[in-house]
């Protein structure tokens, strides 16, 4: 089943099964609005725009676990993303992405990918690439610009 066995709450409060994305290539990202990497929202939106018709879906999961760089409510986060970066890809409710209270999806993602020094998510804008079968195939550091992932996305879309 891979990531499809999980559900998550959309930023509007609706519960959604990730099985809804079965057959799609997913780029799952933990996000924050007041981080040095926040401008990556633009690159993530560009990837989504470029590849959504071929089957890519970017999923944003806000988290306030890193120096409290996502202090807003879900409504404030959604508005910030739309107004400042024109985000149209699916955004989810604020969650924990590390530690004992980490959302089960992020527990799964980190358990199935290697991290530097530890498997735990270390900062905002960590990225996980998931193939059409729901398996995590790559993990990217927060410093990896979204544009640098396009080649890997294209390979998965071609499979």
C-alpha positions in Angstrom: 0.0 0.0 0.0 2.8 2.5 0.7 1.6 6.0 1.4 -1.9 5.1 0.3 -2.7 3.6 3.7 -2.6 7.0 5.4 -5.2 9.7 5.7 -4.5 13.4 6.5 -6.6 16.4 7.2 -6.7 19.0 4.4 -6.0 22.6 5.3 -9.8 23.2 5.2 -10.4 20.5 7.8 -11.6 17.7 5.5 -10.1 14.3 6.1 -8.6 12.8 2.9 -7.2 9.4 2.1 -3.9 9.5 0.3 -5.4 6.6 -1.7 -7.1 9.3 -3.7 -3.7 9.9 -5.3 -3.2 6.3 -6.3 -1.3 6.1 -9.7 0.2 9.6 -9.2 3.7 10.6 -8.5 3.8 12.5 -5.2 6.2 15.1 -3.9 5.5 15.4 -0.2 7.0 18.4 1.6 6.9 19.8 5.1 6.5 23.5 4.8 6.7 26.7 6.9 5.8 30.4 6.1 8.6 32.1 8.1 11.7 30.1 7.0 14.6 31.0 4.9 13.5 28.2 2.5 9.9 29.6 2.3 10.6 30.9 -1.3 10.7 27.3 -2.3 6.9 27.5 -2.4 7.4 29.2 -5.8 9.5 26.3 -7.1 7.1 23.7 -5.8 4.3 25.5 -7.5 6.3 25.6 -10.7 6.9 21.9 -10.6 3.2 21.3 -10.0 2.2 23.5 -12.9 4.8 21.8 -15.2 3.9 18.2 -14.4 0.4 18.0 -12.9 -1.1 17.0 -16.3 1.4 14.1 -16.5 0.5 12.9 -13.0 2.5 14.8 -10.4 0.9 16.1 -7.2 2.8 18.2 -4.7 1.5 17.8 -1.1 2.3 20.5 1.4 2.3 19.7 5.2 2.9 22.8 7.4 4.8 22.2 10.6 5.8 24.5 13.4 8.5 22.2 14.9 11.5 24.1 13.6 12.1 27.3 15.5 8.3 28.0 15.4 8.6 29.1 11.8 4.9 28.2 11.1 3.0 30.0 13.8 -0.2 30.7 11.9 -3.6 29.0 11.8 -4.5 26.8 8.9 -6.5 29.6 7.5 -3.6 32.1 7.8 -1.2 29.5 6.2 -3.5 28.9 3.3 -4.0 32.6 2.6 -0.2 33.2 2.9 0.5 30.5 0.4 -2.1 31.7 -2.1 -1.4 35.4 -1.9 2.4 35.2 -1.8 3.1 32.2 -4.0 -0.1 31.4 -5.9 -0.1 27.9 -4.4 -2.8 25.7 -6.0 -1.3 22.3 -5.0 -3.0 20.5 -2.0 -2.1 21.8 1.4 -2.8 20.0 4.6 -3.4 21.0 8.2 -0.4 21.8 10.4 1.2 18.6 11.8 4.2 17.3 13.6 6.7 15.8 11.3 9.2 14.4 13.8 9.2 13.1 17.4 6.8 10.8 19.1 3.8 12.9 17.9 4.8 12.9 14.3 2.0 12.2 11.8 2.0 8.5 10.8 2.7 9.5 7.2 5.9 11.2 8.2 6.8 8.3 10.4 6.4 6.1 7.4 8.4 8.5 5.1 11.3 8.8 7.4 11.4 5.1 8.2 11.6 4.3 4.5 14.3 6.8 3.5 17.8 7.5 4.7 18.6 10.8 6.3 22.0 12.3 7.0 23.0 11.2 10.5 19.5 10.2 11.5 16.2 9.4 9.7 14.3 12.2 11.4 13.1 15.2 9.5 15.7 17.9 10.3 14.2 21.1 9.0 11.4 22.7 6.9 11.1 21.9 3.2 12.4 18.3 3.5 11.0 16.6 0.4 10.0 13.0 -0.3 9.4 11.7 -3.8 6.8 8.8 -4.1 6.3 6.7 -7.2 3.0 5.8 -8.8 2.8 2.6 -6.6 3.0 4.6 -3.4 6.6 3.7 -2.5 9.0 6.4 -1.3 11.9 6.4 -3.8 13.9 9.6 -2.8 14.4 12.1 -0.1 15.8 15.6 -0.6 17.3 18.0 1.9 15.7 21.3 2.6 18.6 23.0 0.7 17.7 21.1 -2.5 15.8 23.5 -4.8 12.6 22.1 -6.3 14.0 22.7 -9.8 16.8 20.2 -9.1 14.2 17.4 -8.6 12.6 17.7 -12.0 14.8 15.1 -13.6 13.8 12.5 -11.0 10.2 13.5 -11.3 10.3 13.0 -15.1 11.8 9.5 -14.8 9.0 8.5 -12.4 6.3 10.0 -14.7 7.7 8.1 -17.6 7.4 4.7 -15.8 
